[in-house]
Amino acid sequence: MSSQQTVRPRAIFLDIDGTYADHGLAPAAHVEAVRTARALGHLVFVCTGRPLSMVPGHILETGFDGVITGAGARVELNGEILKDTRFEPDLAARLVETLDAHKAAYILEAPEALHGRTGVDQRLRQVLGPVFAGRPRHDGVLSTDVDPLEDILGPMQYSDDLRSASFAKISCFDSPVPLAELLDTFGPEVGLIPSSLSALGDRAGEIYMAGTHKAVGIQVVEARLGLDRADIVAIGDSANDIEMLEYAGIGIAVEGGHPDVLAVADRFTPGPAGNGVALAFAELGLLG
C-alpha cells in the first residue's frame, strides 16, 4: 500500500456486537483506534442491527460521526435524522398476531424504545441467561459491570397488546415453531436472518423489512456527504453485515463470523478479544 493510499480519508462503518464490542464491552484499543482515526481526518460510524434505544451510552461515548441503527432502518448524522423507516401498520399488526398465536418470545425494536408483551422479560431471562453467563472480559476476568440483558430489558416497555406498536425490526429469541415456517405466509415484504446469538438456532432470528439493510443506511450517508464508495470501509461478523461488506470498497469480516460474511469479505480481522478493529485500522494506515 502506498503512502498516498494510507493517508487518503476513509469512511469506516462498524458493526457493534462481535466486532467493535463483545456483549457490550468495547476494548480500550478499539476506543483509542476510533478516536485516533477521527483525529486524523477519517470518518467513523456505528452501523448496527440494534435499534438506537438498545445502543449503550458507553458505546456512543467513544465519539462517532454518525449512527446507523436498526440494520439500516434509521440514519442519524451530526444530530440530524436522515432516515427512519418502520413496518407499515397493517403488516406490523399481522406479524405481532402471528408471533403471539405461536407463543413466541420476541421484542419489537424502535429507536425510542423496545416493546414486549407483559411477562416476556422472564422468558428472555430463561433463554438468554445461559447464553450470557460467564462472559469474559478481554483480559480473561469475568465482567460484572455491564449486563447484556439490561441492554434489552432497560429500554423495554410492556403491554398486553402490541398490535398498534410502531417498529422497524423484530428480534425473536424463542419460537416453538421455526421462524421460517411462521413467516412463509408473509411473502417478499418480510425478511428473516439468523440471530447473532447462534446458540439459539432456528427458533430465533431477526425479522426485518425486505429491502432494508445496512448498505441502504450507508448509501444515505454516502449521498449526504458525497463519499466515494471506494473509500468506504465496513467491518462486521454477522448475517446482517453481508450487504454492507459487499457494498463497501473494502469489506472486512471478523474471523469466525457467519460463513456468508466471510465469503464476501476482502480482508479478515480478529474479534474484540483480539483487538481486531484496532488491527484493521492499523493495517489500513488509519492510525498515522
N, C-alpha and C positions, 0 to 999 in steps of 0.2 A: 504494500500500500504506500503510495507516495505521500510526501508531507502535505501536498496540496489537498489530497483527499482527507487526511486525518483532521485538518482544521476546518473543512467545509461544514457550515452549520447543518445540523441534523434535527429532525423532529422524532422523538422516541416515544412510543406508546407502550405502556407497561401494564400487563395483567397484574392483579394483586395476588390472589391465592395460588400458592405453589410456584410463584415467580418472583414477585417483589417481597412477599411476606409468606410466612408459614403459620397457619392458624392465627392470623392477626399480628404476628411478630415479624417486624422487618429488621434484618441485621443492621448493625451500625454502619457496616461497609456499604450497604445499599443506600442508606440515607445520605451518607457522605458523597457517594458517587452521583446521586441526583443533584445535590446542591453544587457540587463542583462543575458538573456538565452545564448546568444552567448559568453559573457564574462565567463560564467560558463562551456563552452565547448560544448554546443549544437549547431547544425546547423539549420539555419532558411532560408527558401527560399520563394520568391514570386512565386505563381502558379496561374496565372490569365488568363482569357479569352481575356483580352486586348492584342493587339499587342504591341511590345516594343515601337513603336512610340507614343502610347497613354498612356504610364505609366508616370505619372508626376514625374519630378525630385525630388520634395519634398517628394514623397513616397520612392524612392530609397535611399534618403539621410539618412534614418534610418540606413542603412547598412545591407545587406543580403549576404548570402554565395553563392547565385546563383539566377537566374531569369528564370522561365518558363513562356513563353507568348504564345498568340495565342491558348490557351487551349491545350497546349502540342505540338504545331507545331514547336516551337523554344525553344531551351535549351541553356543557357549560364552559364558557371561555371568558376568562377575566371577569367573572361575576355575571355575565350575560348568558341567558338560556337560549341556545340556538335551536334546540330540538327537544321535544317532549311528547313522544308518541305512546299511545296506550291502546289496549284492545277495545274494539267497537263494543258498546254496551250490551247489545243482544248476544254477541258471541261470548263476551265475558260471563254473562249470566248462565249461558248453556254449559260452559266449561265448569263453572262452580257447581252447577246442579249435577253434572256427571261425576265429578270427584266426590261430592257428598253422597251420591247414591251408592258409590262403591266404598264408602268409608275410608277414603284416602286421607293421609296426614299431609297437609300442604300449607304453604303461605303464599299470599298474593303480594307481589312486590311493586311498590310505588315509591317515587322519590321522597315523599313526605312521611311515609310510614310503611310498615308491614302489616298485613291484615291476616288474621287467623280466626278460625272458629273457636268458640269458648271451649277450653279444655285441651286444645291442640298442644299447648306447652308441655303437658305431661307426656303426650305421645312423643314429642320431639326429644324430651329428656331421655326417654326409654330407648329411642332409636339412635340418637346421636351421642349420648353419654359414652357408650363403649368406644365409639369411633374417635372421640376427642380425648379419651382418658390417657393420662401419662404422656401427653405431648411433650417433646423435649425442647429445651432452649437450644440455641445454636452452639452453646458451649457444652451441651450434654446435660445440663442441670434442668430438672423439671420446672416448668413455668407455672407459676400460680397467680401472676399479676394480670394476665389477660385471659378472660374466659370466652372462648369462641361461641359458646351457647348464648352468652349475653349479647353478642353481636346480633343475634337473631331475636332473642326474647326482649331485649331492651327497647327497640323501637316498635314492638308489636302492639297492635290494637285489636281487641277481641270483639266478636259479635256472633250471635246465633244464626244470622242470615247475611251472607256476603255477596248475594247476587247483584247488588247495586254498587259494589265497590269498583273504584277506578284503579286500574293497574296495568303494568307493562309486561309482566312476566310472572310465571308461577314456578315455584320450586316445590316439587313433591318429594317427600322423604320416605313415605311408606304407603304403598298401594297394594291391597290384596290381589289385584289383577295387574299384570304387566301394563305399563302406561301405553305402550304402543297399541295394545288392543283397545284400551279405553278411547284413544284418540282417532281410531280408524274412521269413525263417522263424521269427523270434522273436516276432512278433505284438505286441500292445499293451503287453506288460510292459517293453519296452525302447524308449527314445527316442534320437534322434540329432539333434545340431545341428552346424552347420558349425564348424570350428576357428576360433578368434580369429585365427589366422595364415592369412588369406585366400589368401595366395600358394600355399598347399599344395593348394587346390582340393578336389575331391570324393574324393580319396584320403585325406583327413584329416578328423577330426571328433571330437566328444565323445559317448561312449555313456553314457547315464545311466538311472537307474531311473525309469520312467514315473511321473509324479505328483510327482516331486521336483524342485523348482526354487527359485530364490532367494526368491520370495514366500512359500513354505512356511516357510523359515527366518525370515523377517521376522515371520510370524504367531506363531511360537513366542516371539520376543522381545516382540512386542506383547501377547500374553496374559500373560506373566510380569510385565511392568512396567505393565500397564494403560494402554498407549498409546492415544491417539486416532488412528485411521487418517488423519484429515485433517491431522495434524501430522507424518506420515511423509514424508520426502523421500528419493528414490532417484536416484542418478546412475550411468549406465553407457553402454556403447557397443556391446556385442556381443550375439549372438543369445541367450546365456543371461541377458541382462538384461531381456528383453521382459516377462516376467511381473512382475518387481519394479517396473518403471516403470509398468505398468498398475495394479498394486495400490496404489502409493503415492499419498498425497494430492497430491503434486507429483512428477512424473516428469521428470527432466532427462536428455536424451540428449547425448552428445558429438558435436559436428559431425563429419561424415564417417564416423559409425558405421554399423553394419548398417542397411540400409533399413527393416527391420521395427521396429527400435528407434526410429528417427526417426519412424516413423509413429504410434507410441503416446505420444510424448513431449508434455508440456505446455510445456516450455521447452528451450532448447539452450544449450550452452556449449562453448568450445574444448577441445581436448585438453590433455594435460600440458604440451606445449611452450608453450601459451598461457596456462598457469596457470588452466585452466578451472574446477577445483574451487574455487579461491580466489575467482574472479569470481562463481561461482554463490552461494557463501556470502555474499558482499558484497551481491549483488542481493536476497537473501532477508532481509537485515538480521541475519545470524547473527554478524557480527563487531563489533557495537556501533555 
